[in-house]
Amino acid sequence: MKFATRTVHSGYDSNEHNRAVMPPIYQTSCFSHQHIGEELPFSYARVSQPTRDALERCLAALENARFGLAFSSGMAAIDAVLRATLKPGDEVVAVADLYGGAYRLLTQVMTAIGIKVTFADLSAPASLTPLLNEKVRLLWLETPSNPLLGLVDIAALSELAHAAGVRVAVDNTFATPYLQNPITLGADIVVHSATKYLGGHSDVLLGLVAVDDEALQQAIHFIQKSAGAVPGPQDCFLTLRGIKTLHLRMDRHCDNAERVAGWLDGHPAVEKVFFPGLAGHPGHALALRQMRRMGGIVSFYLKDDSFEAASRVAERLRYFALAESLGGVESLINHSYTMSHGAMPPEHKAALGIRKGLLRLSLGVEDADDLLADLEQALA
């Protein structure tokens, strides 16, 4: 079954739901038993729920995995993965250029319970080897990364990690299953903030995890049901509905990003553009091997590296809303220094290159000509 067909049909059998064409919203917290001791597929909604089950099976199909798990947010999904795979005294190696919320969770929550975190530039796979020791249990990757769109070689890093007995988790939010499948490339765990492209309409908060190993699925599910950070049926329904048009939307996101990145590259007000589709991007060759297209995010440095310049551009834009999120049908602009990566210490942001004059664009599905005209007047 091709990807577009999977987005429409995976995870749901209408014969199991009174032949309803769309998955019903099971707005109930519990399911009745006919007698004591009866085993049911669904009993209590925190543990399992039919609308959520359809979403979890759909994600598994899209990521070429056996199992999917849904959470109340992307951060809840990351937290469950970390808690299911680590214990006090264990160590994590994480790519340095990653989402600010993940950085905060690793440095302020995980370290508080005795887990050591090492951040590293893993753009060269060989740089991982010296960091692996008998205490490292997890390699955390994000590719393309937020907000600088750095890429790492999932297949090469997974091979090195597995040789040392280390599991590999990949945040695939920016690429989506349409553009990249980390499990097929060798990773063990895939995480999504479904709030972004999978939901696709800026109206849902939800996280997803896909795994191929049953024991790992059971470990993450134990955290899911025990901690209870699960999504409600309405959010699951909205995400399922969004996924049905994922392939259509992603092609338009990618088309618009390619045009905007090319237009920004060389603009007199722009110092540098970050987009894997540009031939000058250091990960361009890897992106051609690892991804099907280059995604819908474009970041860039203003030549005037100041809050004032960044604010002036953001406030003058008409079709780009200044907002924290990304991946919706509408275009958004994010000031990473104060928004998505506000939790990072200034010295860490400086080391990564997250500057005051850095702006991240999430290209929506509007007409590219209108978006370019809007950027032109804002940058003038």
C-alpha positions in Angstrom: 0.0 0.0 0.0 1.4 3.4 -1.0 1.8 6.2 1.5 -1.1 8.3 0.3 -3.4 5.3 0.6 -2.1 4.5 4.1 -2.9 8.0 5.3 -6.5 7.5 4.3 -7.1 3.9 5.3 -4.6 2.7 7.9 -5.5 1.8 11.5 -9.3 1.7 11.0 -11.8 -0.9 10.0 -15.3 0.5 9.6 -16.8 -3.0 10.1 -15.7 -2.7 13.7 -17.5 0.6 14.3 -21.0 0.2 12.8 -19.6 0.9 9.3 -18.9 4.5 10.1 -16.7 5.9 7.3 -14.8 8.2 9.8 -13.5 6.9 13.1 -16.2 7.7 15.8 -15.3 9.9 18.8 -15.8 7.6 21.8 -16.6 10.2 24.3 -16.6 7.9 27.3 -14.2 7.3 30.2 -15.1 3.7 30.7 -16.6 0.6 29.1 -19.1 -1.8 30.8 -18.3 -5.4 31.6 -21.0 -8.1 31.4 -19.4 -10.1 34.3 -16.6 -9.9 36.8 -13.3 -11.0 35.3 -14.3 -10.4 31.7 -11.3 -9.3 29.5 -12.2 -6.5 27.1 -10.2 -4.8 24.5 -11.2 -1.5 26.1 -12.1 -1.1 29.8 -10.8 2.3 31.1 -10.0 5.2 28.7 -6.7 6.0 30.4 -5.4 2.5 29.5 -6.9 2.2 26.0 -9.7 3.8 23.9 -11.1 3.0 20.5 -10.5 6.4 18.9 -6.9 6.5 20.3 -6.4 2.9 19.2 -7.2 3.8 15.6 -4.7 6.7 15.7 -2.0 4.6 17.2 -2.4 1.9 14.6 -2.4 4.5 11.9 0.9 6.0 13.0 2.5 2.6 13.2 1.5 2.0 9.6 2.9 5.4 8.4 6.2 4.8 10.2 6.6 1.2 9.1 6.5 0.1 12.7 4.5 -2.5 14.6 3.2 -0.3 17.4 2.1 3.3 18.0 1.4 5.1 21.2 -0.4 8.4 21.7 0.2 11.1 24.4 -1.3 14.4 25.5 1.6 16.4 23.9 4.9 15.9 22.2 6.7 16.6 25.4 4.7 13.9 27.2 5.7 11.5 24.5 9.4 12.4 24.9 9.1 12.1 28.7 7.5 8.6 28.4 10.3 7.4 26.1 13.0 8.6 28.5 11.3 7.1 31.6 10.7 3.8 29.8 14.3 3.4 28.6 16.4 5.0 31.4 17.0 4.6 35.2 19.1 6.7 37.6 22.8 6.3 36.7 22.2 5.9 33.0 23.5 8.3 30.4 22.0 9.8 27.3 23.9 11.2 24.3 21.7 13.9 22.6 22.3 15.9 19.5 23.2 19.4 20.6 21.0 21.3 18.2 17.5 20.3 19.4 14.2 21.7 20.5 14.3 23.9 23.5 11.6 22.0 25.4 13.5 18.7 24.9 16.6 20.5 26.2 14.8 21.7 29.3 13.4 18.2 30.0 16.8 16.5 29.6 18.7 19.1 31.7 16.2 20.0 34.4 14.0 16.9 34.8 16.1 13.9 33.8 19.3 15.1 35.5 17.3 15.7 38.7 16.6 12.0 38.9 20.2 10.9 38.3 20.4 10.7 34.5 23.5 12.2 32.8 23.1 14.0 29.5 25.9 14.7 27.0 25.1 17.1 24.1 27.2 16.7 21.0 27.6 17.7 17.4 26.9 14.5 15.6 27.0 15.8 12.0 30.0 13.5 11.6 28.9 10.0 12.7 32.4 9.1 13.9 32.1 11.8 16.6 29.6 9.5 18.4 32.1 6.6 19.1 34.2 8.4 21.8 31.0 9.3 23.7 29.7 5.7 24.0 30.4 3.9 27.3 28.8 1.2 29.4 26.4 3.7 31.0 25.0 5.2 27.8 21.6 3.7 27.2 20.0 6.0 24.7 21.0 8.2 21.7 18.6 11.1 21.1 18.5 12.5 17.6 16.5 15.3 16.0 16.8 15.6 12.2 16.1 18.0 10.7 16.7 19.9 13.9 14.9 22.8 15.4 15.6 25.6 14.5 18.8 25.4 12.4 17.7 22.5 10.3 20.9 20.5 10.9 20.9 16.9 9.7 22.5 13.7 11.1 22.9 10.4 9.4 20.3 8.1 11.1 21.5 4.9 9.5 25.2 5.4 10.3 24.6 6.6 13.9 22.1 3.8 14.6 24.7 1.2 13.4 27.3 2.7 15.8 24.9 2.9 18.7 23.5 -0.6 18.3 27.1 -2.0 18.2 27.5 -0.5 21.7 24.1 -1.8 22.9 22.5 1.7 22.8 18.9 2.4 21.7 18.3 5.2 19.2 15.3 7.6 19.3 14.6 10.1 16.6 12.3 13.1 16.8 10.8 13.1 13.3 8.4 16.1 13.8 9.9 18.3 11.1 10.2 15.6 8.4 7.0 13.7 9.2 6.5 10.0 8.0 5.9 11.4 4.5 9.5 12.6 4.1 11.5 10.3 6.4 11.1 6.9 8.2 13.7 6.5 10.9 12.8 3.0 11.8 13.4 1.9 8.3 16.8 3.6 8.5 17.7 1.7 11.7 16.3 3.7 14.7 14.4 2.0 17.5 12.0 4.8 18.5 10.3 7.6 16.6 8.7 10.5 18.3 6.3 13.2 16.9 4.7 16.3 18.1 1.5 15.6 16.3 0.5 19.1 17.2 2.5 20.1 14.2 2.3 18.6 10.7 0.3 15.4 11.5 -2.6 17.4 13.0 -1.8 20.1 10.6 -4.4 22.7 11.5 -3.1 24.3 14.7 -6.1 23.0 16.7 -4.8 20.0 18.6 -2.1 19.2 21.2 -0.8 15.6 20.9 2.3 13.5 20.8 3.0 10.1 19.2 5.6 7.4 19.5 6.3 4.5 17.1 8.3 1.4 17.9 8.9 -2.0 16.3 9.9 -3.9 19.4 7.1 -5.4 21.5 9.0 -5.3 24.8 9.8 -1.6 24.2 6.2 -0.9 23.3 5.1 -2.6 26.6 7.6 -0.5 28.6 6.4 2.8 27.0 2.8 1.7 27.4 3.3 1.1 31.1 4.4 4.7 31.5 1.5 5.8 29.3 -1.2 4.1 31.4 0.5 4.6 34.7 1.3 8.4 34.4 -1.8 9.0 32.3 -0.6 11.7 30.0 -3.0 10.5 27.3 -5.0 12.5 24.7 -8.7 12.7 24.7 -10.9 11.2 21.9 -11.6 14.6 20.3 -7.9 15.3 19.8 -7.3 11.8 18.5 -10.1 12.3 16.0 -8.7 15.6 14.9 -5.3 14.1 14.4 -6.7 11.2 12.4 -8.5 13.7 10.2 -5.4 15.8 9.7 -3.3 12.7 8.7 -5.7 12.0 5.8 -4.4 15.0 4.0 -0.8 14.9 5.3 0.7 13.9 1.9 -1.2 16.7 0.1 -0.3 19.4 2.6 3.4 18.3 2.8 3.9 18.7 -0.9 2.5 22.2 -0.7 4.6 23.0 2.4 7.7 21.8 0.6 6.9 23.7 -2.6 6.5 26.9 -0.7 9.6 26.4 1.4 11.7 25.7 -1.7 10.6 29.0 -3.3 11.0 31.0 -0.1 14.4 29.6 0.7 15.7 30.3 -2.8 14.3 33.9 -2.7 15.8 34.6 0.8 19.2 33.3 -0.3 21.1 36.3 -1.4 18.5 38.9 -0.2 20.4 42.0 0.9 18.8 42.0 4.4 19.6 38.3 5.0 23.0 37.0 6.1 22.3 33.2 5.9 19.5 30.8 5.0 19.1 27.4 6.7 17.3 24.9 4.4 18.4 21.4 3.4 17.2 21.9 -0.1 19.9 24.6 -0.8 23.0 23.2 -2.4 25.1 25.1 0.0 23.6 23.5 3.1 26.1 21.2 4.8 23.6 18.4 5.0 22.3 18.7 1.4 23.8 15.5 0.1 22.6 13.6 3.2 19.1 15.0 2.8 18.9 13.7 -0.7 19.7 10.2 0.6 17.7 10.3 3.8 14.6 12.4 3.0 12.1 12.3 0.1 11.8 16.1 0.1 13.3 18.9 2.2 10.4 19.9 4.5 8.4 23.1 5.1 10.7 25.0 7.5 13.1 27.7 6.5 15.3 29.6 9.1 17.5 32.6 8.4 19.8 35.2 10.0 19.1 38.8 9.5 22.2 40.9 8.8 21.0 43.2 11.6 21.4 40.7 14.5 19.2 42.4 17.0 15.9 42.0 18.8 14.7 45.2 17.2 15.4 44.1 13.7 13.8 40.7 14.2 10.7 42.3 15.9 10.4 44.8 13.1 10.2 42.0 10.4 7.8 39.8 12.5 5.5 42.7 13.2 5.3 43.9 9.6 4.3 40.5 8.2 0.6 40.1 7.3 0.4 36.4 6.4 2.9 35.0 8.9 1.5 34.9 12.5 4.1 35.3 15.2 3.6 32.1 17.2 5.4 29.2 19.0 4.2 26.3 16.8 4.7 25.2 13.2 3.3 22.8 10.7 -0.2 24.2 10.3 -1.9 25.2 7.0 -1.2 28.8 7.9 2.3 30.3 7.7 4.0 31.2 11.0 7.1 33.0 12.1 9.0 32.2 15.3 11.7 34.1 17.1 13.6 31.0 18.4 15.9 33.0 20.8 12.9 34.1 22.9 10.2 31.6 22.0 10.9 27.9 21.1 14.4 28.0 22.7 13.8 30.6 25.4 14.6 27.9 28.0 18.1 27.5 26.8 20.9 29.4 28.6 22.3 32.2 26.5 25.7 30.6 26.4 24.2 27.4 25.0 22.2 29.3 22.4 25.4 31.2 21.4 27.3 28.0 21.0 24.6 26.6 18.7 24.2 29.8 16.7 20.7 30.6 17.9 21.0 34.3 17.6 18.8 37.3 18.3 18.5 37.9 14.6 17.4 34.4 13.8 13.9 33.9 12.5 12.2 30.5 11.7 9.5 30.3 9.1 6.9 27.6 8.9 5.5 27.8 5.4 1.8 27.1 5.2 -0.2 26.1 2.2 -1.0 29.7 0.9 -0.1 30.9 -2.5 3.7 31.3 -2.6 3.5 34.6 -4.5 1.5 36.1 -1.7 4.0 34.8 0.9 7.0 36.2 -1.1 5.3 39.6 -1.5 4.7 39.7 2.2 8.3 38.9 3.1 9.5 41.4 0.6 7.6 44.3 2.2 8.6 43.1 5.7 12.3 43.0 4.9 12.3 46.2 2.9 
